[in-house]
């Protein structure tokens, strides 16, 4: 993904992205039921690298399978490209862990941009201390072998009812995670930067006591003019102006 697109998504909420995707007819891109293990104060952004689990079969998932150097869970951790987000389809169940702190630490050390599962992580108290963002449904202590078998790497998956294709842009904020189709990521980022700046203006106006009628959405020209003046008064350090400068 373009570095400028990555930078833009770091300043955009999942809610704003969801609205932009809704305008394009995409209504189910939010990964349902996940939240940050510990909010890091900055968005998680990166292309998706995927791991898919299926229900475990007892004769295939004894503890000895971890000795196999080709075990898909371990291989996913060791092959997820730098700057990517590892997204795991854990069948929306957290009765067994998708991974634990040792594997997530290894992913971080390899340059991963984040990790998401629609299941749970074990050792969550340790994952919370890592610098890399991690999202799950809830803590889960049993090993993944209890319920799951890691079966496929970097194929299309479903995670929390959202379709995820390898290379799709994953964005996580303090609320949740959304999947932006790779082919429209640049245009969505551009639109959302505009939306984010305008919504910051609207928030200030509402806090000052202004009505939302004619303001949000903006249907009155005087509000549009007030916004343009508000934006022009911001100095070059304002995120919107920095993003625009980077495009030149």
Secondary structure in CASP SS format (residue, H / E / C, confidence):
PFRMAT SS
TARGET T0000
AUTHOR 0000-0000-0000
METHOD secondary structure of the structure
MODEL  1
X C 1.00
X C 1.00
X H 1.00
X H 1.00
X H 1.00
X H 1.00
X H 1.00
X H 1.00
X H 1.00
X C 1.00
X C 1.00
X C 1.00
X C 1.00
X H 1.00
X H 1.00
X H 1.00
X H 1.00
X H 1.00
X H 1.00
X H 1.00
X H 1.00
X H 1.00
X H 1.00
X C 1.00
X C 1.00
X C 1.00
X C 1.00
X C 1.00
X C 1.00
X E 1.00
X E 1.00
X C 1.00
X C 1.00
X C 1.00
X E 1.00
X E 1.00
X C 1.00
X C 1.00
X C 1.00
X C 1.00
X C 1.00
X C 1.00
X C 1.00
X E 1.00
X E 1.00
X E 1.00
X E 1.00
X E 1.00
X E 1.00
X E 1.00
X E 1.00
X E 1.00
X E 1.00
X E 1.00
X E 1.00
X C 1.00
X C 1.00
X H 1.00
X H 1.00
X H 1.00
X C 1.00
X C 1.00
X H 1.00
X H 1.00
X H 1.00
X H 1.00
X H 1.00
X C 1.00
X C 1.00
X C 1.00
X C 1.00
X H 1.00
X H 1.00
X H 1.00
X H 1.00
X H 1.00
X H 1.00
X H 1.00
X H 1.00
X C 1.00
X C 1.00
X C 1.00
X C 1.00
X C 1.00
X E 1.00
X E 1.00
X E 1.00
X E 1.00
X E 1.00
X C 1.00
X C 1.00
X C 1.00
X C 1.00
X C 1.00
X C 1.00
X C 1.00
X E 1.00
X E 1.00
X E 1.00
X C 1.00
X H 1.00
X H 1.00
X H 1.00
X H 1.00
X H 1.00
X H 1.00
X H 1.00
X H 1.00
X H 1.00
X C 1.00
X C 1.00
X C 1.00
X C 1.00
X E 1.00
X E 1.00
X E 1.00
X E 1.00
X C 1.00
X C 1.00
X E 1.00
X E 1.00
X C 1.00
X C 1.00
X H 1.00
X H 1.00
X H 1.00
X H 1.00
X C 1.00
X C 1.00
X C 1.00
X C 1.00
X C 1.00
X C 1.00
X E 1.00
X E 1.00
X E 1.00
X C 1.00
X E 1.00
X E 1.00
X C 1.00
X C 1.00
X C 1.00
X C 1.00
X H 1.00
X H 1.00
X H 1.00
X C 1.00
X E 1.00
X E 1.00
X E 1.00
X E 1.00
X E 1.00
X E 1.00
X C 1.00
X C 1.00
X C 1.00
X E 1.00
X E 1.00
X E 1.00
X C 1.00
X C 1.00
X E 1.00
X E 1.00
X E 1.00
X C 1.00
X C 1.00
X C 1.00
X C 1.00
X E 1.00
X E 1.00
X E 1.00
X E 1.00
X C 1.00
X C 1.00
X C 1.00
X C 1.00
X E 1.00
X E 1.00
X E 1.00
X E 1.00
X C 1.00
X H 1.00
X H 1.00
X H 1.00
X H 1.00
X H 1.00
X H 1.00
X H 1.00
X H 1.00
X H 1.00
X H 1.00
X H 1.00
X H 1.00
X H 1.00
X H 1.00
X H 1.00
X H 1.00
X H 1.00
X H 1.00
X H 1.00
X H 1.00
X H 1.00
X H 1.00
X H 1.00
X H 1.00
X H 1.00
X H 1.00
X C 1.00
X C 1.00
X C 1.00
X C 1.00
X C 1.00
X C 1.00
X C 1.00
X C 1.00
X C 1.00
X C 1.00
X C 1.00
X C 1.00
X C 1.00
X H 1.00
X H 1.00
X H 1.00
X H 1.00
X H 1.00
X H 1.00
X H 1.00
X H 1.00
X H 1.00
X H 1.00
X H 1.00
X H 1.00
X C 1.00
X C 1.00
X C 1.00
X C 1.00
X C 1.00
X C 1.00
X H 1.00
X H 1.00
X H 1.00
X H 1.00
X H 1.00
X H 1.00
X H 1.00
X H 1.00
X H 1.00
X C 1.00
END
